[in-house]
Structures are given as C-alpha cells and as structure tokens.
C-alpha cells in the first residue's frame, strides 16, 4: 500500500462529468481538434497560433512528448450532447516532489465557450488533482491583457499571486506579462463548492 507521503502518478486517465469527458490526448484526436480549433481567434492569447493541420499536429505532438517525459498530462475535451471534441486542456509544469502542477494550454471551439464546458473541465481537473493526485497546489497563468481569463479564474476562487513581467515572447513579437494564480489544498473544498454552484446555473462559464 502506498504510504501517506508517496509521490502521485500523473497517468493517462478518463475524467467524466455531466457535460464533458476528458479523454487522454492521442494522435487519433488530431482531425477533430483541427475542426474545433479552426478559428485563429481561439489562440489569440497563446504564444503561437495553432489553427490549421500542421500547427495543430505540432501542438498535439509536443503535448504527447511532454507526457512521455512526465512534464504534462494532456486531454481532449469531448462534449456529451453531440459527441464532438471541442477543445483541449492539460496538467503541465508538473513537480511531483512538491506535489504541484499547473492547469493550462486550455482552449475551446467558439461554440463551447460561455457554456458549462470550461467550468466542468476545471472541476474535473481540480478534483483529480486534489483528491486523486494529492496535490498541495494547482497553478494557473494567463496573459496580463486577458481580462476575461483573469476574471474567470478569480470567479472560481483562484488567488492572484503576482505578475511575471516580460515573461514570454508571443505572437507578433510582443512581450507578454504573465499573471500567476493558484488554488491550494486547504482552499479546495470552498473552490469545489463554488464550481458546483456555477455548474448549477443555466449558463455556467
């Protein structure tokens, strides 16, 4: 039996909710991800634009390489009501020794935005992180200019910790400042309750 202080294992797993299922990312998802991610506007806040078959293949293959090297645990997001893949998300920046990870590289097709999809994805990932992987901390980072993302993270109870200035060079050569947020183990019960309240609304986002 694993001891209390055993290191959690970030193994591919299926996470099922009421609205979506998070499936372990695979090359077989590529065509569906290309269709879901065809609009370049989806990737406005990403370091590069992943719209298009070649770019999306690069996105998937890099994610799978990171998984093989224990740096990430990526998922495809499948919506239940029509069976379509509508985006991707992952655990990344994994530090098993310190029991922390980031949730990031998240994107959704336009028709999946401002629906329960993102809220339930966050609930499924955070529940897996805190209740299965026994994490102490889950991190998020976003572009300082992305006010919608910052507001959404604050709404679910993530705490803003600081801004890393000149953190990344992104599309067009712009220097991005990255805002760091976190949810810690002690705050998880409150955050879980907040996510469940948001999901109970007619149009959770």
GITA-V780835 format. One record per residue. N is the residue number from 0. OMEGA is omega in whole degrees, -180 to 180 (* if undefined). Layout:
# GITA-V780835
n;omega
N;OMEGA
N;OMEGA
This chain:
# GITA-V780835
n;omega
0;180
1;180
2;-177
3;-175
4;178
5;-178
6;-179
7;-180
8;178
9;-178
10;177
11;-178
12;177
13;178
14;-175
15;174
16;178
17;-175
18;-175
19;167
20;173
21;-178
22;175
23;-177
24;179
25;176
26;-180
27;179
28;-167
29;-178
30;179
31;178
32;176
33;179
34;-178
35;-174
36;-176
37;-177
38;-179
39;-180
40;178
41;-171
42;-179
43;-174
44;179
45;177
46;176
47;-179
48;-179
49;176
50;-180
51;-174
52;-177
53;-179
54;-180
55;175
56;177
57;178
58;-177
59;-176
60;176
61;178
62;-179
63;175
64;177
65;178
66;180
67;-180
68;175
69;178
70;-175
71;172
72;-172
73;-179
74;162
75;-177
76;180
77;-179
78;-174
79;-167
80;177
81;177
82;-175
83;168
84;-174
85;179
86;-177
87;176
88;-179
89;159
90;178
91;-177
92;-174
93;175
94;-175
95;-179
96;-178
97;178
98;175
99;178
100;175
101;166
102;-176
103;-176
104;-175
105;175
106;-180
107;171
108;-178
109;-177
110;178
111;179
112;-177
113;175
114;178
115;-172
116;-176
117;-180
118;-179
119;175
120;179
121;179
122;-178
123;-179
124;-179
125;178
126;178
127;-179
128;-175
129;-172
130;179
131;-177
132;177
133;179
134;173
135;-171
136;171
137;-176
138;171
139;170
140;-177
141;177
142;-180
143;180
144;-176
145;-176
146;-180
147;179
148;180
149;179
150;-179
151;179
152;178
153;-177
154;180
155;176
156;175
157;-177
158;175
159;-176
160;-179
161;-180
162;175
163;-176
164;-179
165;-171
166;-175
167;170
168;-174
169;-174
170;-179
171;180
172;-179
173;173
174;-178
175;166
176;-178
177;178
178;-179
179;175
180;174
181;166
182;-179
183;-173
184;-177
185;-178
186;-174
187;180
188;179
189;179
190;178
191;179
192;179
193;178
194;179
195;175
196;179
197;180
198;-179
199;179
200;-178
201;-176
202;178
203;179
204;*
